[in-house]
């Protein structure tokens, strides 16, 4: 299996030790990882509230139903997927979502995650604008991100 992260780094034939190191390095700068083989994959996105997970196999595209996963659950899911040739543990924790998503260099996450990440980015920008800019520049930037 191969893994790709948000910073464009890829590793082919990743092992469990390397996978754990990569997952542990996810943060607000390198905020997603995609573990793939053939057309199937498991992906996660880092947020301040935990990890959002999705997978795709020949039957469709699924998202983890329990909201944000704690780090331990996300890591456990990725290791299981790697060591069991793409098998997802506990299918009852996943729901099928519409649409087919690819992992070829573009954001493959569903609309709910994209909306959430946009909201988090917008909130972060607003905080940064309020702290680091003033006057006309701040007002113009606030108008642009509404």
C-alpha positions in Angstrom: 0.0 0.0 0.0 1.0 3.6 -0.6 0.5 6.6 1.6 0.3 10.3 0.6 0.1 13.3 2.9 -1.1 16.9 2.4 2.5 18.1 1.8 2.7 15.9 -1.3 5.0 13.3 0.2 4.3 9.7 -0.8 5.7 6.4 0.4 5.2 3.2 -1.5 4.9 -0.2 0.2 4.5 1.5 3.6 5.0 -0.6 6.7 3.2 -0.3 10.0 6.1 1.5 11.7 6.4 4.1 9.0 2.7 4.5 8.9 2.5 5.2 12.6 5.3 7.8 12.3 3.4 9.5 9.4 0.1 9.5 11.2 1.7 10.9 14.4 3.1 13.8 12.3 -0.3 15.0 11.1 -1.1 18.6 12.3 -2.6 21.8 11.0 0.2 22.2 8.4 0.1 18.6 7.1 -3.5 17.9 7.7 -4.4 14.7 5.8 -3.2 11.3 4.9 -4.4 8.8 2.3 -3.5 5.1 2.5 -4.3 3.5 -0.8 -4.0 0.4 -3.0 -5.4 0.2 -6.4 -8.6 2.3 -6.5 -9.4 1.7 -2.8 -8.3 4.0 0.0 -8.7 5.1 3.6 -8.1 8.7 4.4 -8.1 11.0 7.4 -8.0 14.7 8.0 -6.6 16.4 11.2 -8.7 19.0 13.0 -8.5 20.4 16.4 -11.4 18.2 17.4 -9.9 14.9 16.3 -9.6 13.0 13.0 -12.3 12.8 10.3 -12.1 9.5 8.4 -13.4 8.2 5.1 -12.8 5.2 2.9 -13.6 4.0 -0.5 -13.8 0.5 -1.9 -15.5 -1.2 -4.8 -18.9 -0.8 -3.1 -18.8 2.9 -2.6 -17.6 5.8 -0.5 -18.0 5.8 3.3 -17.5 8.1 6.3 -17.0 7.3 9.9 -20.3 7.9 11.7 -19.0 8.8 15.1 -17.8 12.3 14.2 -14.2 13.0 15.0 -12.1 10.0 16.0 -9.5 10.3 18.7 -5.9 9.7 17.6 -5.8 6.1 19.0 -8.9 5.1 17.0 -7.7 6.6 13.8 -4.3 5.0 14.1 -5.9 1.6 15.0 -8.1 1.8 11.9 -5.2 2.7 9.6 -3.0 -0.1 11.0 -5.9 -2.6 10.6 -6.5 -1.5 7.0 -2.8 -1.9 6.2 -2.3 -5.2 7.9 -5.6 -6.8 6.6 -5.3 -5.9 2.9 -7.8 -3.0 2.8 -10.3 -4.4 5.2 -12.2 -1.8 7.3 -12.7 -2.8 10.9 -16.3 -2.7 12.4 -18.3 -1.7 9.4 -21.2 -0.7 11.7 -19.3 2.5 12.4 -19.3 3.7 8.8 -22.1 5.0 6.6 -22.2 5.2 2.8 -22.2 8.7 1.3 -23.1 9.7 -2.2 -20.6 10.4 -4.9 -17.3 8.7 -5.9 -14.2 10.4 -4.8 -10.7 10.0 -6.1 -7.3 10.4 -4.4 -5.2 11.7 -7.3 -3.8 14.9 -5.9 -7.2 16.7 -5.3 -9.1 16.9 -2.1 -11.1 13.7 -1.9 -13.1 14.5 1.1 -16.9 14.8 1.1 -18.8 18.0 1.4 -19.3 17.8 5.1 -15.6 17.7 5.8 -14.8 20.4 3.3 -17.4 22.7 4.9 -16.0 22.0 8.3 -12.4 22.7 7.3 -13.6 25.9 5.5 -15.3 27.0 8.7 -12.2 26.3 10.8 -10.0 28.1 8.3 -12.3 31.1 8.3 -12.4 31.2 12.1 -8.6 31.1 12.2 -8.3 33.8 9.5 -10.6 36.1 11.5 -8.6 35.6 14.6 -5.4 36.4 12.7 -6.9 39.4 11.0 -8.1 40.9 14.3 -4.6 40.4 15.9 -2.3 41.3 13.1 -4.0 43.9 11.0 -5.8 47.1 11.6 -8.1 49.7 9.9 -8.9 49.5 6.2 -6.9 46.3 5.6 -8.7 44.4 8.3 -12.2 45.6 7.1 -11.4 44.6 3.5 -10.1 41.2 4.4 -13.2 40.5 6.6 -15.4 41.4 3.6 -13.5 39.0 1.4 -13.8 36.0 3.7 -17.5 36.4 4.5 
